[in-house]
Amino acid sequence: MAALDNTRIATGSFGLVGRIGAYFTSVAHMVVDWNNARVTRNALNGLTDRELSDIGMCRGDIDMVAEGRR
């Protein structure tokens, strides 16, 4: 009777092609994250100091919020 070993776990990145694909995926994610931070920063900079105060922020908090650190 023959036995088939099917316990191997596939990670999705095999060899050079998988690493190249992972690299381009990470670059695409960096571009998307950069654009989201840019849009958030522009929207918050468009608010007045009073409006920022209403949501519990000041101008110095905009960069931290846009980068997701707060």
CHARMM-style PDB file with segment names, atoms N, HN, CA, C and O in Angstrom:
ATOM      1  N   MET     1       0.844  -1.164   0.000  1.00  0.00      PROA
ATOM      2  CA  MET     1       0.000   0.000   0.000  1.00  0.00      PROA
ATOM      3  C   MET     1       0.897   1.237   0.000  1.00  0.00      PROA
ATOM      4  O   MET     1       1.865   1.301   0.758  1.00  0.00      PROA
ATOM      5  N   ALA     2       0.588   2.190  -0.823  1.00  0.00      PROA
ATOM      6  HN  ALA     2      -0.199   2.138  -1.438  1.00  0.00      PROA
ATOM      7  CA  ALA     2       1.376   3.414  -0.938  1.00  0.00      PROA
ATOM      8  C   ALA     2       0.801   4.470  -0.004  1.00  0.00      PROA
ATOM      9  O   ALA     2      -0.409   4.550   0.210  1.00  0.00      PROA
ATOM     10  N   ALA     3       1.699   5.272   0.542  1.00  0.00      PROA
ATOM     11  HN  ALA     3       2.682   5.207   0.368  1.00  0.00      PROA
ATOM     12  CA  ALA     3       1.278   6.353   1.431  1.00  0.00      PROA
ATOM     13  C   ALA     3       1.610   7.693   0.792  1.00  0.00      PROA
ATOM     14  O   ALA     3       2.654   7.838   0.156  1.00  0.00      PROA
ATOM     15  N   LEU     4       0.748   8.650   0.954  1.00  0.00      PROA
ATOM     16  HN  LEU     4      -0.100   8.532   1.470  1.00  0.00      PROA
ATOM     17  CA  LEU     4       0.951   9.980   0.391  1.00  0.00      PROA
ATOM     18  C   LEU     4       1.082  10.957   1.555  1.00  0.00      PROA
ATOM     19  O   LEU     4       0.199  11.046   2.409  1.00  0.00      PROA
ATOM     20  N   ASP     5       2.193  11.687   1.577  1.00  0.00      PROA
ATOM     21  HN  ASP     5       2.910  11.615   0.883  1.00  0.00      PROA
ATOM     22  CA  ASP     5       2.428  12.667   2.642  1.00  0.00      PROA
ATOM     23  C   ASP     5       1.863  14.009   2.195  1.00  0.00      PROA
ATOM     24  O   ASP     5       2.386  14.615   1.260  1.00  0.00      PROA
ATOM     25  N   ASN     6       0.816  14.477   2.839  1.00  0.00      PROA
ATOM     26  HN  ASN     6       0.391  13.985   3.599  1.00  0.00      PROA
ATOM     27  CA  ASN     6       0.213  15.761   2.470  1.00  0.00      PROA
ATOM     28  C   ASN     6       0.219  16.727   3.649  1.00  0.00      PROA
ATOM     29  O   ASN     6      -0.693  17.542   3.788  1.00  0.00      PROA
ATOM     30  N   THR     7       1.222  16.642   4.483  1.00  0.00      PROA
ATOM     31  HN  THR     7       1.963  15.979   4.370  1.00  0.00      PROA
ATOM     32  CA  THR     7       1.303  17.514   5.658  1.00  0.00      PROA
ATOM     33  C   THR     7       2.134  18.760   5.404  1.00  0.00      PROA
ATOM     34  O   THR     7       2.354  19.550   6.322  1.00  0.00      PROA
ATOM     35  N   ARG     8       2.595  18.949   4.191  1.00  0.00      PROA
ATOM     36  HN  ARG     8       2.416  18.308   3.445  1.00  0.00      PROA
ATOM     37  CA  ARG     8       3.423  20.108   3.870  1.00  0.00      PROA
ATOM     38  C   ARG     8       2.568  21.366   3.866  1.00  0.00      PROA
ATOM     39  O   ARG     8       1.484  21.384   3.282  1.00  0.00      PROA
ATOM     40  N   ILE     9       3.044  22.394   4.502  1.00  0.00      PROA
ATOM     41  HN  ILE     9       3.925  22.380   4.976  1.00  0.00      PROA
ATOM     42  CA  ILE     9       2.310  23.654   4.597  1.00  0.00      PROA
ATOM     43  C   ILE     9       2.821  24.594   3.515  1.00  0.00      PROA
ATOM     44  O   ILE     9       4.023  24.844   3.425  1.00  0.00      PROA
ATOM     45  N   ALA    10       1.928  25.108   2.704  1.00  0.00      PROA
ATOM     46  HN  ALA    10       0.952  24.904   2.777  1.00  0.00      PROA
ATOM     47  CA  ALA    10       2.302  26.037   1.643  1.00  0.00      PROA
ATOM     48  C   ALA    10       2.284  27.459   2.190  1.00  0.00      PROA
ATOM     49  O   ALA    10       1.294  27.879   2.789  1.00  0.00      PROA
ATOM     50  N   THR    11       3.365  28.203   1.991  1.00  0.00      PROA
ATOM     51  HN  THR    11       4.169  27.862   1.504  1.00  0.00      PROA
ATOM     52  CA  THR    11       3.455  29.571   2.474  1.00  0.00      PROA
ATOM     53  C   THR    11       3.092  30.588   1.417  1.00  0.00      PROA
ATOM     54  O   THR    11       2.834  31.748   1.740  1.00  0.00      PROA
ATOM     55  N   GLY    12       3.066  30.181   0.167  1.00  0.00      PROA
ATOM     56  HN  GLY    12       3.275  29.239  -0.096  1.00  0.00      PROA
ATOM     57  CA  GLY    12       2.677  31.111  -0.877  1.00  0.00      PROA
ATOM     58  C   GLY    12       3.847  31.759  -1.578  1.00  0.00      PROA
ATOM     59  O   GLY    12       3.646  32.342  -2.644  1.00  0.00      PROA
ATOM     60  N   SER    13       5.045  31.698  -1.057  1.00  0.00      PROA
ATOM     61  HN  SER    13       5.208  31.225  -0.192  1.00  0.00      PROA
ATOM     62  CA  SER    13       6.180  32.289  -1.758  1.00  0.00      PROA
ATOM     63  C   SER    13       7.227  31.211  -1.978  1.00  0.00      PROA
ATOM     64  O   SER    13       7.884  30.751  -1.043  1.00  0.00      PROA
ATOM     65  N   PHE    14       7.361  30.832  -3.203  1.00  0.00      PROA
ATOM     66  HN  PHE    14       6.828  31.205  -3.962  1.00  0.00      PROA
ATOM     67  CA  PHE    14       8.298  29.777  -3.552  1.00  0.00      PROA
ATOM     68  C   PHE    14       9.408  30.356  -4.425  1.00  0.00      PROA
ATOM     69  O   PHE    14       9.152  30.806  -5.542  1.00  0.00      PROA
ATOM     70  N   GLY    15      10.609  30.344  -3.927  1.00  0.00      PROA
ATOM     71  HN  GLY    15      10.817  29.978  -3.020  1.00  0.00      PROA
ATOM     72  CA  GLY    15      11.761  30.721  -4.714  1.00  0.00      PROA
ATOM     73  C   GLY    15      11.801  32.180  -5.110  1.00  0.00      PROA
ATOM     74  O   GLY    15      11.215  33.042  -4.455  1.00  0.00      PROA
ATOM     75  N   LEU    16      12.492  32.431  -6.174  1.00  0.00      PROA
ATOM     76  HN  LEU    16      12.968  31.731  -6.706  1.00  0.00      PROA
ATOM     77  CA  LEU    16      12.734  33.787  -6.646  1.00  0.00      PROA
ATOM     78  C   LEU    16      11.448  34.480  -7.080  1.00  0.00      PROA
ATOM     79  O   LEU    16      11.250  35.656  -6.774  1.00  0.00      PROA
ATOM     80  N   VAL    17      10.582  33.779  -7.779  1.00  0.00      PROA
ATOM     81  HN  VAL    17      10.742  32.824  -8.028  1.00  0.00      PROA
ATOM     82  CA  VAL    17       9.346  34.391  -8.262  1.00  0.00      PROA
ATOM     83  C   VAL    17       8.475  34.843  -7.099  1.00  0.00      PROA
ATOM     84  O   VAL    17       7.882  35.921  -7.151  1.00  0.00      PROA
ATOM     85  N   GLY    18       8.395  34.041  -6.066  1.00  0.00      PROA
ATOM     86  HN  GLY    18       8.876  33.166  -6.025  1.00  0.00      PROA
ATOM     87  CA  GLY    18       7.605  34.418  -4.895  1.00  0.00      PROA
ATOM     88  C   GLY    18       8.182  35.615  -4.177  1.00  0.00      PROA
ATOM     89  O   GLY    18       7.441  36.476  -3.703  1.00  0.00      PROA
ATOM     90  N   ARG    19       9.501  35.677  -4.093  1.00  0.00      PROA
ATOM     91  HN  ARG    19      10.103  34.977  -4.478  1.00  0.00      PROA
ATOM     92  CA  ARG    19      10.136  36.829  -3.437  1.00  0.00      PROA
ATOM     93  C   ARG    19       9.953  38.107  -4.243  1.00  0.00      PROA
ATOM     94  O   ARG    19       9.747  39.178  -3.674  1.00  0.00      PROA
ATOM     95  N   ILE    20      10.026  37.998  -5.567  1.00  0.00      PROA
ATOM     96  HN  ILE    20      10.194  37.128  -6.030  1.00  0.00      PROA
ATOM     97  CA  ILE    20       9.801  39.179  -6.412  1.00  0.00      PROA
ATOM     98  C   ILE    20       8.358  39.657  -6.263  1.00  0.00      PROA
ATOM     99  O   ILE    20       8.111  40.858  -6.160  1.00  0.00      PROA
ATOM    100  N   GLY    21       7.418  38.736  -6.252  1.00  0.00      PROA
ATOM    101  HN  GLY    21       7.619  37.760  -6.335  1.00  0.00      PROA
ATOM    102  CA  GLY    21       6.012  39.099  -6.061  1.00  0.00      PROA
ATOM    103  C   GLY    21       5.779  39.742  -4.709  1.00  0.00      PROA
ATOM    104  O   GLY    21       5.028  40.711  -4.600  1.00  0.00      PROA
ATOM    105  N   ALA    22       6.421  39.207  -3.675  1.00  0.00      PROA
ATOM    106  HN  ALA    22       7.031  38.419  -3.764  1.00  0.00      PROA
ATOM    107  CA  ALA    22       6.278  39.778  -2.331  1.00  0.00      PROA
ATOM    108  C   ALA    22       6.865  41.184  -2.278  1.00  0.00      PROA
ATOM    109  O   ALA    22       6.329  42.058  -1.597  1.00  0.00      PROA
ATOM    110  N   TYR    23       7.961  41.402  -2.992  1.00  0.00      PROA
ATOM    111  HN  TYR    23       8.396  40.692  -3.546  1.00  0.00      PROA
ATOM    112  CA  TYR    23       8.583  42.732  -3.035  1.00  0.00      PROA
ATOM    113  C   TYR    23       7.631  43.741  -3.674  1.00  0.00      PROA
ATOM    114  O   TYR    23       7.417  44.822  -3.125  1.00  0.00      PROA
ATOM    115  N   PHE    24       7.060  43.399  -4.822  1.00  0.00      PROA
ATOM    116  HN  PHE    24       7.234  42.521  -5.268  1.00  0.00      PROA
ATOM    117  CA  PHE    24       6.146  44.322  -5.490  1.00  0.00      PROA
ATOM    118  C   PHE    24       4.877  44.541  -4.671  1.00  0.00      PROA
ATOM    119  O   PHE    24       4.314  45.635  -4.697  1.00  0.00      PROA
ATOM    120  N   THR    25       4.426  43.539  -3.958  1.00  0.00      PROA
ATOM    121  HN  THR    25       4.884  42.650  -3.937  1.00  0.00      PROA
ATOM    122  CA  THR    25       3.275  43.697  -3.078  1.00  0.00      PROA
ATOM    123  C   THR    25       3.590  44.662  -1.946  1.00  0.00      PROA
ATOM    124  O   THR    25       2.768  45.512  -1.605  1.00  0.00      PROA
ATOM    125  N   SER    26       4.779  44.536  -1.360  1.00  0.00      PROA
ATOM    126  HN  SER    26       5.448  43.845  -1.637  1.00  0.00      PROA
ATOM    127  CA  SER    26       5.141  45.441  -0.263  1.00  0.00      PROA
ATOM    128  C   SER    26       5.306  46.873  -0.763  1.00  0.00      PROA
ATOM    129  O   SER    26       4.954  47.815  -0.054  1.00  0.00      PROA
ATOM    130  N   VAL    27       5.835  47.050  -1.973  1.00  0.00      PROA
ATOM    131  HN  VAL    27       6.120  46.285  -2.550  1.00  0.00      PROA
ATOM    132  CA  VAL    27       5.957  48.394  -2.542  1.00  0.00      PROA
ATOM    133  C   VAL    27       4.576  48.989  -2.779  1.00  0.00      PROA
ATOM    134  O   VAL    27       4.347  50.165  -2.494  1.00  0.00      PROA
ATOM    135  N   ALA    28       3.656  48.185  -3.298  1.00  0.00      PROA
ATOM    136  HN  ALA    28       3.842  47.230  -3.530  1.00  0.00      PROA
ATOM    137  CA  ALA    28       2.294  48.671  -3.532  1.00  0.00      PROA
ATOM    138  C   ALA    28       1.626  49.069  -2.224  1.00  0.00      PROA
ATOM    139  O   ALA    28       0.916  50.074  -2.175  1.00  0.00      PROA
ATOM    140  N   HSD    29       1.841  48.299  -1.168  1.00  0.00      PROA
ATOM    141  HN  HSD    29       2.418  47.483  -1.208  1.00  0.00      PROA
ATOM    142  CA  HSD    29       1.261  48.634   0.142  1.00  0.00      PROA
ATOM    143  C   HSD    29       1.866  49.928   0.685  1.00  0.00      PROA
ATOM    144  O   HSD    29       1.160  50.733   1.293  1.00  0.00      PROA
ATOM    145  N   MET    30       3.152  50.132   0.473  1.00  0.00      PROA
ATOM    146  HN  MET    30       3.726  49.478  -0.021  1.00  0.00      PROA
ATOM    147  CA  MET    30       3.783  51.377   0.934  1.00  0.00      PROA
ATOM    148  C   MET    30       3.190  52.587   0.211  1.00  0.00      PROA
ATOM    149  O   MET    30       2.961  53.629   0.827  1.00  0.00      PROA
ATOM    150  N   VAL    31       2.941  52.452  -1.087  1.00  0.00      PROA
ATOM    151  HN  VAL    31       3.127  51.607  -1.587  1.00  0.00      PROA
ATOM    152  CA  VAL    31       2.357  53.553  -1.856  1.00  0.00      PROA
ATOM    153  C   VAL    31       0.942  53.845  -1.375  1.00  0.00      PROA
ATOM    154  O   VAL    31       0.565  55.009  -1.238  1.00  0.00      PROA
ATOM    155  N   VAL    32       0.161  52.814  -1.119  1.00  0.00      PROA
ATOM    156  HN  VAL    32       0.467  51.868  -1.230  1.00  0.00      PROA
ATOM    157  CA  VAL    32      -1.217  52.997  -0.624  1.00  0.00      PROA
ATOM    158  C   VAL    32      -1.189  53.659   0.749  1.00  0.00      PROA
ATOM    159  O   VAL    32      -1.968  54.578   1.000  1.00  0.00      PROA
ATOM    160  N   ASP    33      -0.310  53.213   1.640  1.00  0.00      PROA
ATOM    161  HN  ASP    33       0.323  52.466   1.435  1.00  0.00      PROA
ATOM    162  CA  ASP    33      -0.206  53.813   2.974  1.00  0.00      PROA
ATOM    163  C   ASP    33       0.210  55.270   2.889  1.00  0.00      PROA
ATOM    164  O   ASP    33      -0.324  56.112   3.610  1.00  0.00      PROA
ATOM    165  N   TRP    34       1.171  55.578   2.000  1.00  0.00      PROA
ATOM    166  HN  TRP    34       1.604  54.894   1.414  1.00  0.00      PROA
ATOM    167  CA  TRP    34       1.623  56.961   1.835  1.00  0.00      PROA
ATOM    168  C   TRP    34       0.471  57.834   1.352  1.00  0.00      PROA
ATOM    169  O   TRP    34       0.283  58.943   1.851  1.00  0.00      PROA
ATOM    170  N   ASN    35      -0.305  57.340   0.380  1.00  0.00      PROA
ATOM    171  HN  ASN    35      -0.152  56.439  -0.026  1.00  0.00      PROA
ATOM    172  CA  ASN    35      -1.412  58.130  -0.151  1.00  0.00      PROA
ATOM    173  C   ASN    35      -2.496  58.337   0.899  1.00  0.00      PROA
ATOM    174  O   ASN    35      -3.058  59.428   0.992  1.00  0.00      PROA
ATOM    175  N   ASN    36      -2.797  57.320   1.686  1.00  0.00      PROA
ATOM    176  HN  ASN    36      -2.340  56.434   1.611  1.00  0.00      PROA
ATOM    177  CA  ASN    36      -3.800  57.478   2.754  1.00  0.00      PROA
ATOM    178  C   ASN    36      -3.357  58.522   3.764  1.00  0.00      PROA
ATOM    179  O   ASN    36      -4.170  59.334   4.206  1.00  0.00      PROA
ATOM    180  N   ALA    37      -2.082  58.516   4.138  1.00  0.00      PROA
ATOM    181  HN  ALA    37      -1.422  57.856   3.780  1.00  0.00      PROA
ATOM    182  CA  ALA    37      -1.562  59.511   5.076  1.00  0.00      PROA
ATOM    183  C   ALA    37      -1.625  60.907   4.470  1.00  0.00      PROA
ATOM    184  O   ALA    37      -1.939  61.872   5.166  1.00  0.00      PROA
ATOM    185  N   ARG    38      -1.330  61.022   3.180  1.00  0.00      PROA
ATOM    186  HN  ARG    38      -1.075  60.238   2.614  1.00  0.00      PROA
ATOM    187  CA  ARG    38      -1.376  62.318   2.502  1.00  0.00      PROA
ATOM    188  C   ARG    38      -2.794  62.874   2.484  1.00  0.00      PROA
ATOM    189  O   ARG    38      -3.000  64.053   2.770  1.00  0.00      PROA
ATOM    190  N   VAL    39      -3.772  62.035   2.152  1.00  0.00      PROA
ATOM    191  HN  VAL    39      -3.604  61.077   1.920  1.00  0.00      PROA
ATOM    192  CA  VAL    39      -5.169  62.472   2.101  1.00  0.00      PROA
ATOM    193  C   VAL    39      -5.647  62.883   3.495  1.00  0.00      PROA
ATOM    194  O   VAL    39      -6.323  63.901   3.646  1.00  0.00      PROA
ATOM    195  N   THR    40      -5.300  62.099   4.506  1.00  0.00      PROA
ATOM    196  HN  THR    40      -4.751  61.272   4.383  1.00  0.00      PROA
ATOM    197  CA  THR    40      -5.688  62.429   5.885  1.00  0.00      PROA
ATOM    198  C   THR    40      -5.060  63.738   6.331  1.00  0.00      PROA
ATOM    199  O   THR    40      -5.726  64.585   6.927  1.00  0.00      PROA
ATOM    200  N   ARG    41      -3.774  63.901   6.040  1.00  0.00      PROA
ATOM    201  HN  ARG    41      -3.233  63.213   5.556  1.00  0.00      PROA
ATOM    202  CA  ARG    41      -3.071  65.125   6.418  1.00  0.00      PROA
ATOM    203  C   ARG    41      -3.702  66.347   5.750  1.00  0.00      PROA
ATOM    204  O   ARG    41      -3.884  67.379   6.396  1.00  0.00      PROA
ATOM    205  N   ASN    42      -4.034  66.240   4.472  1.00  0.00      PROA
ATOM    206  HN  ASN    42      -3.886  65.401   3.947  1.00  0.00      PROA
ATOM    207  CA  ASN    42      -4.654  67.366   3.765  1.00  0.00      PROA
ATOM    208  C   ASN    42      -6.032  67.690   4.319  1.00  0.00      PROA
ATOM    209  O   ASN    42      -6.389  68.861   4.446  1.00  0.00      PROA
ATOM    210  N   ALA    43      -6.802  66.672   4.648  1.00  0.00      PROA
ATOM    211  HN  ALA    43      -6.511  65.721   4.545  1.00  0.00      PROA
ATOM    212  CA  ALA    43      -8.140  66.908   5.204  1.00  0.00      PROA
ATOM    213  C   ALA    43      -8.054  67.586   6.561  1.00  0.00      PROA
ATOM    214  O   ALA    43      -8.812  68.517   6.834  1.00  0.00      PROA
ATOM    215  N   LEU    44      -7.146  67.137   7.411  1.00  0.00      PROA
ATOM    216  HN  LEU    44      -6.531  66.381   7.189  1.00  0.00      PROA
ATOM    217  CA  LEU    44      -7.026  67.742   8.739  1.00  0.00      PROA
ATOM    218  C   LEU    44      -6.434  69.145   8.671  1.00  0.00      PROA
ATOM    219  O   LEU    44      -6.801  70.011   9.465  1.00  0.00      PROA
ATOM    220  N   ASN    45      -5.529  69.375   7.737  1.00  0.00      PROA
ATOM    221  HN  ASN    45      -5.231  68.672   7.092  1.00  0.00      PROA
ATOM    222  CA  ASN    45      -4.984  70.730   7.584  1.00  0.00      PROA
ATOM    223  C   ASN    45      -6.029  71.715   7.085  1.00  0.00      PROA
ATOM    224  O   ASN    45      -5.886  72.923   7.279  1.00  0.00      PROA
ATOM    225  N   GLY    46      -7.078  71.211   6.446  1.00  0.00      PROA
ATOM    226  HN  GLY    46      -7.194  70.231   6.289  1.00  0.00      PROA
ATOM    227  CA  GLY    46      -8.151  72.075   5.968  1.00  0.00      PROA
ATOM    228  C   GLY    46      -9.107  72.521   7.059  1.00  0.00      PROA
ATOM    229  O   GLY    46      -9.927  73.413   6.837  1.00  0.00      PROA
ATOM    230  N   LEU    47      -9.016  71.916   8.230  1.00  0.00      PROA
ATOM    231  HN  LEU    47      -8.350  71.191   8.411  1.00  0.00      PROA
ATOM    232  CA  LEU    47      -9.893  72.294   9.339  1.00  0.00      PROA
ATOM    233  C   LEU    47      -9.341  73.522  10.065  1.00  0.00      PROA
ATOM    234  O   LEU    47      -8.136  73.773  10.071  1.00  0.00      PROA
ATOM    235  N   THR    48     -10.244  74.270  10.670  1.00  0.00      PROA
ATOM    236  HN  THR    48     -11.223  74.066  10.665  1.00  0.00      PROA
ATOM    237  CA  THR    48      -9.811  75.415  11.481  1.00  0.00      PROA
ATOM    238  C   THR    48      -9.335  74.907  12.843  1.00  0.00      PROA
ATOM    239  O   THR    48      -9.567  73.755  13.209  1.00  0.00      PROA
ATOM    240  N   ASP    49      -8.666  75.789  13.580  1.00  0.00      PROA
ATOM    241  HN  ASP    49      -8.478  76.725  13.283  1.00  0.00      PROA
ATOM    242  CA  ASP    49      -8.210  75.423  14.922  1.00  0.00      PROA
ATOM    243  C   ASP    49      -9.388  75.061  15.824  1.00  0.00      PROA
ATOM    244  O   ASP    49      -9.275  74.167  16.662  1.00  0.00      PROA
ATOM    245  N   ARG    50     -10.487  75.732  15.660  1.00  0.00      PROA
ATOM    246  HN  ARG    50     -10.579  76.458  14.978  1.00  0.00      PROA
ATOM    247  CA  ARG    50     -11.682  75.453  16.456  1.00  0.00      PROA
ATOM    248  C   ARG    50     -12.229  74.060  16.141  1.00  0.00      PROA
ATOM    249  O   ARG    50     -12.600  73.316  17.049  1.00  0.00      PROA
ATOM    250  N   GLU    51     -12.277  73.711  14.859  1.00  0.00      PROA
ATOM    251  HN  GLU    51     -11.975  74.316  14.122  1.00  0.00      PROA
ATOM    252  CA  GLU    51     -12.768  72.393  14.475  1.00  0.00      PROA
ATOM    253  C   GLU    51     -11.839  71.290  14.973  1.00  0.00      PROA
ATOM    254  O   GLU    51     -12.301  70.236  15.410  1.00  0.00      PROA
ATOM    255  N   LEU    52     -10.532  71.533  14.907  1.00  0.00      PROA
ATOM    256  HN  LEU    52     -10.157  72.389  14.552  1.00  0.00      PROA
ATOM    257  CA  LEU    52      -9.586  70.559  15.447  1.00  0.00      PROA
ATOM    258  C   LEU    52      -9.770  70.393  16.947  1.00  0.00      PROA
ATOM    259  O   LEU    52      -9.705  69.281  17.471  1.00  0.00      PROA
ATOM    260  N   SER    53      -9.998  71.501  17.628  1.00  0.00      PROA
ATOM    261  HN  SER    53     -10.051  72.404  17.202  1.00  0.00      PROA
ATOM    262  CA  SER    53     -10.217  71.452  19.071  1.00  0.00      PROA
ATOM    263  C   SER    53     -11.483  70.664  19.402  1.00  0.00      PROA
ATOM    264  O   SER    53     -11.530  69.959  20.410  1.00  0.00      PROA
ATOM    265  N   ASP    54     -12.500  70.781  18.564  1.00  0.00      PROA
ATOM    266  HN  ASP    54     -12.461  71.354  17.745  1.00  0.00      PROA
ATOM    267  CA  ASP    54     -13.748  70.054  18.782  1.00  0.00      PROA
ATOM    268  C   ASP    54     -13.553  68.539  18.726  1.00  0.00      PROA
ATOM    269  O   ASP    54     -14.268  67.797  19.399  1.00  0.00      PROA
ATOM    270  N   ILE    55     -12.600  68.084  17.938  1.00  0.00      PROA
ATOM    271  HN  ILE    55     -12.019  68.687  17.391  1.00  0.00      PROA
ATOM    272  CA  ILE    55     -12.357  66.640  17.856  1.00  0.00      PROA
ATOM    273  C   ILE    55     -11.174  66.217  18.728  1.00  0.00      PROA
ATOM    274  O   ILE    55     -10.686  65.091  18.628  1.00  0.00      PROA
ATOM    275  N   GLY    56     -10.723  67.132  19.580  1.00  0.00      PROA
ATOM    276  HN  GLY    56     -11.119  68.046  19.661  1.00  0.00      PROA
ATOM    277  CA  GLY    56      -9.689  66.792  20.552  1.00  0.00      PROA
ATOM    278  C   GLY    56      -8.286  66.770  19.996  1.00  0.00      PROA
ATOM    279  O   GLY    56      -7.446  66.000  20.461  1.00  0.00      PROA
ATOM    280  N   MET    57      -8.021  67.600  19.009  1.00  0.00      PROA
ATOM    281  HN  MET    57      -8.704  68.225  18.631  1.00  0.00      PROA
ATOM    282  CA  MET    57      -6.693  67.642  18.391  1.00  0.00      PROA
ATOM    283  C   MET    57      -6.173  69.063  18.339  1.00  0.00      PROA
ATOM    284  O   MET    57      -6.923  70.028  18.490  1.00  0.00      PROA
ATOM    285  N   CYS    58      -4.878  69.169  18.123  1.00  0.00      PROA
ATOM    286  HN  CYS    58      -4.269  68.386  18.000  1.00  0.00      PROA
ATOM    287  CA  CYS    58      -4.265  70.448  17.805  1.00  0.00      PROA
ATOM    288  C   CYS    58      -3.438  70.254  16.538  1.00  0.00      PROA
ATOM    289  O   CYS    58      -3.281  69.126  16.072  1.00  0.00      PROA
ATOM    290  N   ARG    59      -2.917  71.322  15.984  1.00  0.00      PROA
ATOM    291  HN  ARG    59      -3.044  72.239  16.363  1.00  0.00      PROA
ATOM    292  CA  ARG    59      -2.162  71.231  14.731  1.00  0.00      PROA
ATOM    293  C   ARG    59      -0.960  70.295  14.853  1.00  0.00      PROA
ATOM    294  O   ARG    59      -0.579  69.650  13.876  1.00  0.00      PROA
ATOM    295  N   GLY    60      -0.362  70.216  16.033  1.00  0.00      PROA
ATOM    296  HN  GLY    60      -0.671  70.740  16.827  1.00  0.00      PROA
ATOM    297  CA  GLY    60       0.794  69.360  16.232  1.00  0.00      PROA
ATOM    298  C   GLY    60       0.479  67.876  16.191  1.00  0.00      PROA
ATOM    299  O   GLY    60       1.384  67.052  16.057  1.00  0.00      PROA
ATOM    300  N   ASP    61      -0.799  67.526  16.306  1.00  0.00      PROA
ATOM    301  HN  ASP    61      -1.534  68.195  16.416  1.00  0.00      PROA
ATOM    302  CA  ASP    61      -1.200  66.118  16.289  1.00  0.00      PROA
ATOM    303  C   ASP    61      -1.443  65.574  14.882  1.00  0.00      PROA
ATOM    304  O   ASP    61      -1.573  64.363  14.703  1.00  0.00      PROA
ATOM    305  N   ILE    62      -1.503  66.442  13.896  1.00  0.00      PROA
ATOM    306  HN  ILE    62      -1.397  67.426  14.041  1.00  0.00      PROA
ATOM    307  CA  ILE    62      -1.903  66.024  12.554  1.00  0.00      PROA
ATOM    308  C   ILE    62      -0.950  64.980  11.979  1.00  0.00      PROA
ATOM    309  O   ILE    62      -1.407  63.974  11.435  1.00  0.00      PROA
ATOM    310  N   ASP    63       0.344  65.189  12.084  1.00  0.00      PROA
ATOM    311  HN  ASP    63       0.715  66.006  12.526  1.00  0.00      PROA
ATOM    312  CA  ASP    63       1.295  64.220  11.514  1.00  0.00      PROA
ATOM    313  C   ASP    63       1.192  62.857  12.192  1.00  0.00      PROA
ATOM    314  O   ASP    63       1.253  61.825  11.524  1.00  0.00      PROA
ATOM    315  N   MET    64       1.036  62.848  13.515  1.00  0.00      PROA
ATOM    316  HN  MET    64       0.986  63.686  14.059  1.00  0.00      PROA
ATOM    317  CA  MET    64       0.916  61.573  14.220  1.00  0.00      PROA
ATOM    318  C   MET    64      -0.344  60.819  13.806  1.00  0.00      PROA
ATOM    319  O   MET    64      -0.308  59.602  13.620  1.00  0.00      PROA
ATOM    320  N   VAL    65      -1.449  61.531  13.661  1.00  0.00      PROA
ATOM    321  HN  VAL    65      -1.479  62.519  13.812  1.00  0.00      PROA
ATOM    322  CA  VAL    65      -2.703  60.892  13.267  1.00  0.00      PROA
ATOM    323  C   VAL    65      -2.603  60.396  11.829  1.00  0.00      PROA
ATOM    324  O   VAL    65      -3.061  59.294  11.527  1.00  0.00      PROA
ATOM    325  N   ALA    66      -2.020  61.181  10.947  1.00  0.00      PROA
ATOM    326  HN  ALA    66      -1.649  62.077  11.193  1.00  0.00      PROA
ATOM    327  CA  ALA    66      -1.915  60.788   9.532  1.00  0.00      PROA
ATOM    328  C   ALA    66      -1.046  59.545   9.364  1.00  0.00      PROA
ATOM    329  O   ALA    66      -1.300  58.730   8.477  1.00  0.00      PROA
ATOM    330  N   GLU    67      -0.043  59.396  10.191  1.00  0.00      PROA
ATOM    331  HN  GLU    67       0.163  60.058  10.911  1.00  0.00      PROA
ATOM    332  CA  GLU    67       0.842  58.233  10.091  1.00  0.00      PROA
ATOM    333  C   GLU    67       0.350  57.052  10.907  1.00  0.00      PROA
ATOM    334  O   GLU    67       0.986  55.998  10.913  1.00  0.00      PROA
ATOM    335  N   GLY    68      -0.781  57.212  11.602  1.00  0.00      PROA
ATOM    336  HN  GLY    68      -1.298  58.069  11.597  1.00  0.00      PROA
ATOM    337  CA  GLY    68      -1.377  56.112  12.338  1.00  0.00      PROA
ATOM    338  C   GLY    68      -0.711  55.834  13.677  1.00  0.00      PROA
ATOM    339  O   GLY    68      -0.889  54.751  14.234  1.00  0.00      PROA
ATOM    340  N   ARG    69       0.042  56.774  14.199  1.00  0.00      PROA
ATOM    341  HN  ARG    69       0.186  57.654  13.746  1.00  0.00      PROA
ATOM    342  CA  ARG    69       0.703  56.580  15.488  1.00  0.00      PROA
ATOM    343  C   ARG    69      -0.176  56.968  16.652  1.00  0.00      PROA
ATOM    344  O   ARG    69       0.232  56.807  17.802  1.00  0.00      PROA
ATOM    345  N   ARG    70      -1.358  57.470  16.396  1.00  0.00      PROA
ATOM    346  HN  ARG    70      -1.689  57.601  15.462  1.00  0.00      PROA
ATOM    347  CA  ARG    70      -2.258  57.879  17.469  1.00  0.00      PROA
ATOM    348  C   ARG    70      -3.650  57.467  17.147  1.00  0.00      PROA
ATOM    349  OT1 ARG    70      -4.566  57.720  17.929  1.00  0.00      PROA
TER     350      ARG     70
END
